[in-house]
Amino acid sequence: MVLNYIWIAFFVVAFVVALIRLVFWGDLQVFPAMMDSTFSSSKTAFEISLGLTGVLALWLGVMKIGERGGVVNVLARLLTPLFTKLFPDIPKGHPVTGSIFMNIAANMLGLDNAATPLGLKAMEQLKEIEDERLKNSNHDAAEMQRLRETATNPMIMFLVLNTSGLTLIPVSILVYRAQQGAAQPTDIFIPILLATFFSTLMGVLVTSIYQRINLLNRVVMLTLGGACLLVSAIIWAFSRMDGETMNMVSTTTANILLMTIIVAFIVAGMLKKVNVYDAFIEGAKEGFNTAVRIIPYLVAILVGIGVFRASGAMDYVIDGIRWTVAATGLDTQFVEALPTALMKPLSGSGARGMMVDAMQTYGADSFVGRLACIFQGSTDTTFYILAVYFGSVGIRYTRHAVACGLLADLAGIIAAIAIAYLFFY
């Protein structure tokens, strides 16, 4: 329902802004630009889905081998103590816990191509849990249909963990900084790590409050403490490397882990005497079907964003923020980097373009250029993830997913600004 209002707002606000520009400023290009954006955004949505088809087929095929080989079940048993606290509605030992873990791990390593199909697989399993529960309910047909299209608490917690964007190795951002001539491309590594940690922590806390999950227990506290120690260890290890070594180690580590997962799943399937080829083909077919299902949802969200940008509404939002900040007497330098932060929840490619534009305009080693990179790495594409993940299982009523995801984004943005001033101002 929230996505419905936001989507309507994209078009209504864009139309009003464009009409004002046409009537009062004689801007004859604004409406053609908006219409061009609808066609280009639709094309982009299809191309994204088409590009995902092969990746989805690959990783859902690998996941099917892992399921048949028992790897996912092993992960589920290991994670049961923690997941029973964060996801109390998931049956203990259910394979979905293994899928969720692998998705989060892929996100942390910056492996977006692997994370998306793993996440979609987890969403399908969460939907199966809810469908099984509804079979034993006594609702009428209309209510049953509404419940099938309503996000469950585990779905929302899972998506918030995704949208908060916890990233340990932001390889792509380091590469973009190197391309733009940064003297030390890795100087934003620690700031991104800190900002994304605060974003994820806020997401978990806010979602737990909404869902009345008690986090004050030994398992959760030990996990959070362990996460803090892990983050500290990674910061310490990478802070001792030079920029070239850090990039090489980050990329190599990510690729080795990825290939290790594939080989481990295949070996596990062999040991279980599974026909791994047939299992892979079965999972790959699911990947193709999933890619087709998400096309309408991608078209809807990307066209809305494209129209909003083309109308100039985004520019007016930035100007308004700059004026408000200046009126309070605070430094306004960070405002120039805000387009990246405001675009990130809407479009990953759009935010990436704005990050590159900030580095080209102000310099890769400028305060604005560095802050734009921290924004890019501190959160994830909230609306894109909601549209794709919920769309893949036919969810229309998102409940508190958008609110929790955006609050996590806000925490990441505030943390990024504070950390940038601390490190680079």
N, C-alpha and C positions, 0 to 999 in steps of 0.2 A: 504493500500500500504506500509506503514512504517513497519507494522508487517511482511509483506512479505520479505522485505530486512533484517530485524533483524533475522527472522527465517532462511533465507539462510545463513546469517553470522554465526549463531551458528554452522552449519554443516561445512561450508568451513573453518572457523578458526580452529575448532576442528580437522578437517582432516589434515590441514597443520601442526598444532602443534604436532599431533600424528605421522605424517610422519617424522618430524624432530627428535622426540624422538626415533623413531625406527632406522633411518638411522645413526644418529650421536651418540646416546647413547646406542644403542642396546636394547632398551626397548621392549621386546617381549610381554609384558602384556597389553600395552596401547590399542591396537586395540581390543583384547578380552574384555577389560573393557568397551570400548565404545559400543561394540555390546551388552554386557550384560545390559548396561544402557538403550539401546533402548527397550529391552524386559521388563525390570523391570519398566521403566517409562510408557510404554504402559499399563502394568498391573495396575500400580498405578493410571493412569488416569481413567481406567474403574472402579476401586474400589472407587475412589473419587465420580464419577458419580453415582455409585450404592449406595454409602452411602448417597448421596444427595437426592436420590429418595424419601425416606420416609420423610425426612425433608421438601423437596419441596412440597410433597403431603399435609403434615400437614399444612404448613403455607399458601400455596395458597388456601387451603380449608378454613382456618380461614379468609383470606383476602376476599374470595368470600362472606362469611357471613357478613363481615364488609361492603362490597359494597351493598349487598341487604338490610342491616339494616340501611344504611345511614351514618355510622360512617366516612367512607372515604370522603364522600361529605362534612361533617361538617369540617373535617380537611382541606380539600381543600379551603373552604371559609375562614377559619381563616388564612391560609397561602397565600392567593391570593395577598395581598399587597406586600409581600416580593418576592414571586415567579414571579410576573409580571415584577420585575426588573431583577432578575437573569435568568429567563426563559421567555423572552418576546414573544417567539414563541408558548408558551403553551396557549391555550384558557383559559380565566379567569374562575375560579371555576371548572376546569376539575379535575376528580377524581385522576389523576396521581399525583397531588401535594400531596395528602394524602399518596399515596404509597411511594413517594420520602421521605417525612418527616419520615415515619415509618422506612424506610430503614436506613436513617441517624441516627435516634434515636437508633436503634438496634446496629449500628456500634459504636456509642458513648458509649454504655453500655457494649461493648465487647461481644455482643450476635451474634457471627458470623453465627451460625446455623439458626438464625432467619433472619439475615440481607440479606443473599444470596437469598432466595426465594422471599423476599419482593422487593429486587432490580430487580430480573428477572421479577417480575410482573410489576414494573414501566417501565422497558425497553419495554415490550410488549405493554403497553399503549402508550408510546412515539412513538413506531412504528405504532400503529393504527392511531395516529394523523397525522403522515407523509403520510401514505397510503391514508387517507381521503383527504389530501391536493392534493396529486398527481392525484386523480380521476378527479379533475377539471382542470388539466393541459393539454397542447396540444403537449406533447413530442411524438416522435416516439417510437416504441417498444423497440429498443436498448437503447435509452436514458432513457426511463422509468425504464428499468431493472437496469441500472447503478445507478439511483437515489434511487431506492428501497434498494440498497445495500450500500448506502453512509450514514455515520453517520451524524445526524442533530446536530445543535448547542445545543438544550436541552439535547440530549443524551450525548454529550461530557461534558457539564457542570456537569451533574449528575454523570458521571463516574469519573471525576476529584475530585468531592466531596468524592467519594468512595475511590479512590486510594490515596488521601492525608491522609486517615487513622485517622481522628479525633476521639480520644478515651479518654473518661473521666475516665473510670474504667478498667485498664488493668489487669483484674483478672488472666488470664492464666499466664502472665509473673511473677506476684507475686508468684503464685503457683510454677513455675519452680525454682525461686530463693530460695524459702523455701526448695524445694527438694534437691537443691544443697548445702544446709547448710549455707545460708547467715545469718549473725547475725541479720540483720534487712532487711527482704525481701522487705519492702515497701519504702526503702530509695530512690528508683528510681521513685516513683510515681509522685512527682512534676516535676522532669526533663522530664519524658515522656509527661506529660500534657503540659508543655511549648513547647517542640519540636514538638509535633503533632499539636499544635495550629498554630505555624509558618508555618508548612507544608500546612495545610488547607488554611490559609490566602494567602499564595503564590499561591496555586492552583486556588483560586477564582480570584485573581488579574490578573494572567497571562491569564486565560481563558477569562476573561472579556475584556482584551486588544485585544486578538485574535478576539473576537466576537463583539468588539466595544460596550460593555455594559457600560453605565455611572453609576458608583458606588457612585458618589458624590450627593446623594439625601437623604432626611430625613429618609426614611424607611430603607435603607441599613445601613446608619450611626448609626441609633438607634439600629438596629439588631446587628451590629458588637460591639457597645458599650455594649449592653446587654450581648453578648457572653463573652466579657472580664470580666464583673462583675460576671457572672455565674462561669467562670473559677476561678476567684479570691475567690469567696465564697466557692467553692468546695475545693480549696487548703487550705483555712483557716480551714474549718471543719475537713478535714482529717489530717491536720498537728497536731491537738489536740488529735489524737487517737494514741494508741500504735499499733504495727504491727499486733498483733492477732485480735484486735478489728477492725482495718481497713479491713483486709481480710474478717472477718465475715460480717461486714456492707456492703462491696462492693458486695459480693456474694448474700447475702440475699436481698439487694435492687434490684439487677438485676433480680433475680428470681421472686420476688413479682411483679415487673413491668410487666414482661413477662406474668405471669399468669393473672394479672389484664387486660391486653390487650385481652387475649383469652376470659375471662368471660364477659368483657364489650361488645365485639363483639357479643357473643351469646345472651346476654340480649337485646342488641339493635335489633337483628334479631327477638327475641321473641316479643318485643314491636311493631315491624313493621308487626307482624303476618307472618314472613317468615318461611318456612320450613327449619330450619337451618341444619338439617341432609342432605337433598337433596342438599342444597347450598354447604355444605362442600364437598360432594362427587363430585359435578361438578368441584369445584376448585381443588380438589385432583387429578382428571384426568388430568387437565392441568399441574400439577406438574410432573406427570409421563412422559408426552410427552416432557416437557422441559428438564428433566434429560436425556432422550434419545438423544435429539438434540445436547446437548453440548459435547457428547462423542468425536466426531472427533476433535473438537477444543481443548479439553483438551489433547488428545493424541499428537496432533501436537506441542503444546507449551511445554509440559513436556518432550517429547522425545528430542526436541532441547536443552532444558536446561540440561538434563541428559548427553547428548553427550558432551556438552561444559564443564561440570564439570569433566567428566571421562577422557577427553583428557589432563587435567592439565592446560588448558588455563586460568581458573580462578586463579590458583596459580601464574601463570606468571603475570597476571594483578596486583595482590596484590604486588608481588615483585617489579614490575615496579613503582607502586605508592610509595612504601617504599623508593626506591632509589631516586625518584624525590623529595619527601618531605625532605629526608636527605640532598640532594644537596642544598636546600634552607636554610638549617640551622635550620629548625623548628623541634620541638619534634616529634618523629615518633611513640610514644607509641600507639597512637590512631589507627595506621595502622593495628595492630594485630586484632582489632575488625571489620575492614572493610568488611571481608567476609560476615558477617551478613547483613551489609548495602547494599552490592552489590547484594546479593542473594535475599533480600526481594522483590524487584520489580519483580523478576522472579518466585520465589516459596516460599510460606509461610512455608511449611514443611521443605524445604531446609534451609531457614533462621533460623527457630526454632532449627534445628539440629546444625547449626553453633553457635547459641547463647549458647546452652547447652554445646557444645564443648569448647567454649571460657571460660565458667565458670569452666568446669572441668580442663582445661589446666592451666588457670591463677588464678583460685579461684573466687568464687561468689562475694566476696567483694573486688576484685582487680579493678583497674581502667578499665582494658580491659573487665573484666566480667560485670561490671556495664554499660559501654558504649555499649556493645553488646546488653544488655537488652533495653537500650534507643533506639538504632537503630531499634530493633524489634518492639517497640511500637510507633515509630514516624511516620511511613509510612505504606502503605499497599502493597499488591501484585499486582502491576500495570498491568503486562502482563497477569497474571492469570485472573484478573477482566475483562480486555479488551477482552481476548479470550472467557471467559464464557458469559459475558453479551452481547457482540456484536454477538457472535456465536449463542446465543439463539434466535436472531431475524434476522439472516442471513446477518449481516453487514460485508462487505469485505473492504470497503474504510473508513479508520478511520480518515482521515483529520488531524487535529491538536491534536487529543486526546492523542497520545503517547507523543508528545512534552510537552504538558501541564502537563500530569501526571508525566513525568520524572523530569520536573522542580520543581514540588511540592515535589517530592522525594528528589531532590538535596537540596532544602531548609530545609527539615526535617533532612537530614544528616548533613549539616553544622551547623544547630541549635543544633543538638544532641551533636556534637563534642564540640562546644563552651560551652554549658550548662554543659557537663560532666567535662570539665576542671574547670569550675566555681565552681561546687559542690564538686568534688571528687579528684582533683589533688593537 
